[in-house]
Amino acid sequence: MTVVHPIPRAWITTGDTGAQNYDEFANDAEITSIITANPHSALAVEMPHLAPESLGRSFLDCLPAAAQRLAEARQDGSYTPAERVVVLYRITEPASDTAAYGLFVMVDTDQISTKPDEPGLVIRNEDVFIAKVRERVALAEAVGHLLSPVLLLQTGRGDELHVTLAKACDAAGAPAATDLDQAGRTHAIWPVGPGELQDELCALAGGGDLVVADGNHRSLAAQLGELPRFLAVVTTPPSVSIQPYNRLVGELSHSPDEVLAGLRAAGATVEPLAGEPTVPVQGGAVALYLAGRGYTVTLPAGPGDLVDNLDHALVERVLLRGVLGLDPGDKRITYVGGDYPAGWLTAEVDAGRAELAVLIAPVTVADFVAVNLARQKLPRKSTWFTPKARGGLVLAEIA
């Protein structure tokens, strides 16, 4: 018996509604700009308080407007309904034959496991910000739909699923809809109704442990909101890679010299760089940029296990908490994913919009797998999987 199921009532985009997920942005102004340029974007529903006409109002106060936007989108033909479907998903890179594959489905919420002694085939592996989770719960209750999927990595039958999805997409003809993302990738979808292919796809998608690659907050929201199932895209290991996940600190209560002295006092090795820093290629040291200077910093490892001594964990423990006295959830910290290059972060510091940039090598796939097999949690915001599933392409009705 599989934990993966068709979507009982789906709403399939007819075009122009696709969007980056709400948590992929380094600042809120980018979201407002996208909604201004395309009011049909799913971001206008998922982040209603950032729509241009709602700026200054709270997220909760704007939920009725979100529900109204979605109702209007269904009525004006932006979405078309479909019953008991799974949806093939292909992402192609610009000027390349490389493709990523996935399958939009519903997954049993009671299968989520967050620790070694908790049974379940869906492994959630990162700490979360509970305020964001509560917003997702409130949004689902207000609009009666799930708009952004949780990205799940199939670890048991991933290679077999990859081949089957590729063949199914090739044989499916013209897509039901396509969407172009900010990196020039083309996202294409094909609904698949009840039948042998749907059964085969669900069996393969649910054929082994499913690791949450993106959407830790959305998966916990399904639990807190007591949803029996959540919307997901099940993808395959050959379809994804892990990019850097960096940090910006907007305001420091310490001088640059005090930050560097605090690091050295904590046992870190700090070496000045001749030029601006780049993202480290491999773990073991991080790069800092503050007051117009770059530094390579080797943070002191502790007595803990692999998770405790990942670079992201050391940054959180030694730099943010220890030296700067900041909780990782502090609003002065911005978590910046791999879509933003090192030069963007250093430019934010040079422009005075931040005071410190922290560049961290991406978690390796081997470490990611090892942590998940041990049912341990990664530090929050430590894995930026690409390509990411778009929100607003396939909606699951829950009302």
TANORCOR-V347874 format. One record per pair of residues at least 12 apart in sequence whose C-alpha atoms are under 8 Angstrom apart, sorted by the first residue. I is the first residue (numbers start at 1). J is the second residue. D is the distance in whole Angstrom. If there is no record, write none. Layout:
I:J:D
I:J:D
//
This chain:
2:202:7
2:203:6
2:206:5
2:207:7
3:107:6
3:108:6
3:111:8
3:206:6
4:105:7
4:106:6
4:107:5
4:108:7
4:202:6
4:203:7
4:205:7
4:206:5
5:86:8
5:105:6
5:106:5
5:107:6
5:202:6
6:84:5
6:85:5
6:86:5
6:105:5
6:106:6
6:198:8
6:202:8
7:83:7
7:84:5
7:85:5
7:86:6
7:105:6
7:106:6
7:396:6
8:83:6
8:84:4
8:85:7
8:396:8
8:397:8
9:81:7
9:82:6
9:83:5
9:84:6
9:85:8
9:396:6
9:397:6
10:81:6
10:82:5
10:83:6
10:84:8
10:85:7
10:394:7
10:395:5
10:396:5
10:397:6
11:79:6
11:80:5
11:81:4
11:82:6
11:394:6
11:395:5
11:396:7
11:397:7
12:79:5
12:80:5
12:81:6
12:82:7
12:393:6
12:394:5
12:395:7
13:78:6
13:79:4
13:80:6
13:177:7
13:392:7
13:393:5
13:394:6
14:77:7
14:78:5
14:79:5
14:80:7
14:176:7
14:177:6
15:78:7
15:79:8
15:177:6
15:178:7
15:179:7
16:38:8
16:40:7
16:41:7
16:78:8
16:179:7
17:40:5
17:41:4
17:42:5
17:78:7
17:392:6
17:393:7
18:41:6
18:42:6
18:179:6
18:390:6
18:391:6
18:392:5
18:393:5
19:41:6
19:42:6
19:43:6
19:181:7
19:390:6
19:391:5
19:392:6
20:43:8
20:181:8
20:389:8
20:390:5
20:391:6
21:43:7
21:148:7
21:389:8
21:390:6
21:391:6
22:43:7
22:46:7
22:47:7
24:336:8
24:337:7
25:336:7
25:337:8
26:334:7
26:335:7
26:336:6
26:337:8
28:50:7
29:50:8
31:43:7
31:47:8
31:50:7
31:51:8
32:50:5
32:51:5
32:52:6
35:51:6
35:52:8
36:51:7
36:52:6
40:73:7
40:78:8
41:392:7
42:147:7
42:391:7
42:392:5
44:66:7
44:69:8
45:65:8
45:66:5
45:67:7
45:69:6
45:70:6
46:66:7
46:139:7
46:147:8
47:59:7
47:66:8
48:62:6
48:63:7
48:65:7
48:66:6
49:61:8
49:62:6
59:135:8
60:135:8
60:138:8
63:139:7
63:142:6
63:143:8
64:142:7
66:142:8
66:143:7
67:142:6
67:143:5
70:143:7
83:193:8
84:193:6
84:194:7
85:105:8
85:191:6
85:192:5
85:193:5
85:194:7
85:198:8
86:103:7
86:104:6
86:105:5
86:191:6
86:192:5
86:193:7
86:198:7
87:103:6
87:104:5
87:105:7
87:189:6
87:190:5
87:191:4
87:192:6
87:394:8
88:101:8
88:102:6
88:103:5
88:104:7
88:165:7
88:168:8
88:169:7
88:189:5
88:190:5
88:191:6
88:192:7
89:101:6
89:102:5
89:103:6
89:104:7
89:169:8
89:187:7
89:188:6
89:189:5
89:190:7
90:102:6
90:169:7
90:187:6
90:188:5
90:189:7
91:185:6
91:186:6
91:187:5
91:188:6
91:387:8
92:185:6
92:186:5
92:187:7
93:184:7
93:185:5
93:186:7
94:184:6
94:185:6
94:186:7
99:239:7
100:235:8
100:236:8
100:238:7
100:239:4
100:240:7
100:387:8
101:162:7
101:165:6
101:166:7
101:235:6
101:236:7
101:239:6
102:162:8
102:165:7
102:233:6
102:234:5
102:235:4
102:236:7
103:165:8
103:205:8
103:232:8
103:233:5
103:234:5
103:235:7
104:149:8
104:231:7
104:232:6
104:233:4
104:234:7
104:394:7
105:231:6
105:232:5
105:233:6
105:234:7
106:229:6
106:230:5
106:231:5
106:232:6
107:229:5
107:230:5
107:231:7
107:232:7
108:228:6
108:229:4
108:230:7
109:219:8
109:222:7
109:223:6
109:227:7
109:228:5
109:229:5
109:230:6
110:223:8
110:228:7
110:229:8
112:124:7
113:375:8
114:375:6
114:376:7
114:377:7
115:375:5
115:376:6
115:377:8
116:374:7
116:375:5
116:376:7
121:208:7
121:209:5
121:210:6
122:209:6
122:210:5
122:211:6
122:212:7
123:209:7
123:210:6
123:211:5
123:212:6
123:372:7
123:375:7
124:211:6
124:212:5
124:216:6
124:219:8
124:377:7
125:211:8
125:212:7
125:216:8
125:371:8
125:372:6
125:375:7
125:376:6
125:377:4
125:378:6
126:216:7
126:377:5
126:378:5
126:379:6
126:380:5
126:381:7
126:382:8
127:216:8
127:377:7
127:378:7
127:379:6
127:380:5
128:216:7
128:217:6
128:380:6
129:217:7
129:329:7
130:217:8
132:217:7
133:217:5
133:218:7
133:220:7
133:221:5
134:221:7
136:217:8
136:218:7
136:221:6
137:221:5
137:222:7
137:224:7
137:225:6
144:397:6
144:398:5
144:399:5
145:395:6
145:396:5
145:397:4
145:398:5
145:399:7
146:230:8
146:231:7
146:395:6
146:396:5
146:397:7
146:398:7
147:391:6
147:392:5
147:393:8
147:394:7
147:395:5
147:396:7
148:231:7
148:390:7
148:391:4
148:392:6
148:394:8
148:395:7
149:215:7
149:218:8
149:230:8
149:231:5
149:232:4
149:233:6
149:389:7
149:390:8
149:391:7
150:212:7
150:213:8
150:214:6
150:215:5
150:216:7
150:218:6
150:219:7
150:230:8
150:231:6
150:232:4
150:233:6
151:212:6
151:213:5
151:214:5
151:215:6
151:232:6
151:233:5
151:234:6
151:235:7
151:388:8
151:389:7
152:210:6
152:211:5
152:212:5
152:213:6
152:214:7
152:232:7
152:233:6
152:234:5
152:235:6
153:210:5
153:211:5
153:212:6
153:213:6
153:234:6
153:235:5
153:236:6
153:237:7
154:205:7
154:206:7
154:207:8
154:208:6
154:209:6
154:210:5
154:211:7
154:234:6
154:235:6
154:236:6
154:237:7
155:208:6
155:209:6
155:210:6
155:211:7
155:236:8
155:237:7
156:207:6
156:208:4
156:209:6
157:204:6
157:205:7
157:207:6
157:208:6
158:204:8
158:205:8
158:235:8
158:236:5
158:237:6
159:236:7
159:237:7
159:238:7
160:204:7
161:201:7
161:204:6
161:205:7
161:236:7
162:235:8
162:236:6
162:238:7
162:239:8
164:201:8
165:201:8
169:190:8
172:190:7
175:188:6
175:189:6
175:190:5
176:188:8
176:189:6
176:190:5
176:191:7
177:189:6
177:190:8
187:390:8
189:393:8
205:234:6
210:234:8
211:372:7
213:383:8
213:385:6
214:384:8
214:385:7
214:388:8
231:395:8
231:396:7
233:389:7
239:387:8
240:385:6
240:386:5
240:387:6
241:365:8
241:385:6
241:386:6
241:387:8
242:362:6
242:363:7
242:364:7
242:365:7
242:383:6
242:384:5
242:385:5
242:386:6
243:337:8
243:338:5
243:362:5
243:363:8
243:383:7
243:384:5
243:385:6
243:386:7
244:279:7
244:337:6
244:338:5
244:359:8
244:360:6
244:361:6
244:362:4
244:363:7
244:382:8
244:383:7
244:384:6
245:335:7
245:336:6
245:337:5
245:338:6
245:359:8
245:360:7
245:361:8
245:362:7
245:381:7
245:382:6
245:383:6
245:384:6
246:335:6
246:336:5
246:337:6
246:338:8
246:357:8
246:358:6
246:359:5
246:360:6
247:333:7
247:334:6
247:335:5
247:336:6
247:357:6
247:358:5
247:359:7
248:333:6
248:334:5
248:335:7
248:336:7
248:345:7
248:354:6
248:355:8
248:356:6
248:357:5
248:358:6
249:332:6
249:333:5
249:334:6
249:354:6
249:355:6
249:356:5
249:357:6
250:332:5
250:333:6
250:334:8
250:353:6
250:354:4
250:355:5
250:356:7
251:332:6
251:354:6
251:355:6
251:356:8
252:324:7
252:355:7
252:356:8
253:324:7
254:324:7
256:290:7
256:291:7
259:323:7
259:324:7
262:323:6
263:299:8
263:318:8
263:319:7
263:323:7
266:300:7
266:318:7
266:323:8
267:299:7
267:300:6
268:297:7
268:298:5
268:299:5
268:300:5
269:297:6
269:298:5
269:299:7
270:295:6
270:296:6
270:297:5
270:298:7
271:295:5
271:296:5
271:297:6
272:293:8
272:294:6
272:295:4
272:296:6
273:293:7
273:294:5
273:295:5
273:296:7
274:294:8
275:293:8
275:294:7
276:289:7
276:293:7
276:294:5
276:346:8
277:289:7
277:294:5
277:295:7
277:296:8
277:342:7
277:359:8
278:342:6
278:343:8
278:359:7
279:342:6
279:359:5
279:360:6
279:361:6
280:359:7
280:360:6
280:361:5
281:361:6
281:362:8
282:361:5
282:362:7
283:310:8
283:311:6
283:360:8
283:361:5
283:362:7
283:363:8
284:298:6
284:299:8
284:311:7
285:297:5
285:298:4
285:299:7
285:311:7
285:360:8
286:298:6
286:299:8
286:311:7
286:358:7
286:359:6
286:360:5
286:361:7
287:358:6
287:359:5
287:360:7
288:356:7
288:357:6
288:358:5
288:359:6
289:346:7
289:349:8
289:356:6
289:357:5
289:358:7
290:349:7
290:355:6
290:356:5
290:357:7
291:349:8
291:350:8
291:355:7
291:356:8
292:349:8
292:350:7
299:311:8
299:314:7
299:315:8
299:318:7
300:314:8
301:314:7
306:371:8
307:371:7
307:376:8
307:377:7
307:378:6
307:379:8
310:363:8
311:360:7
311:361:8
312:360:7
312:379:6
312:382:6
313:379:6
316:328:7
335:381:7
337:384:6
338:384:6
342:359:7
345:357:6
362:382:8
362:383:7
362:384:8
363:382:7
363:383:6
//
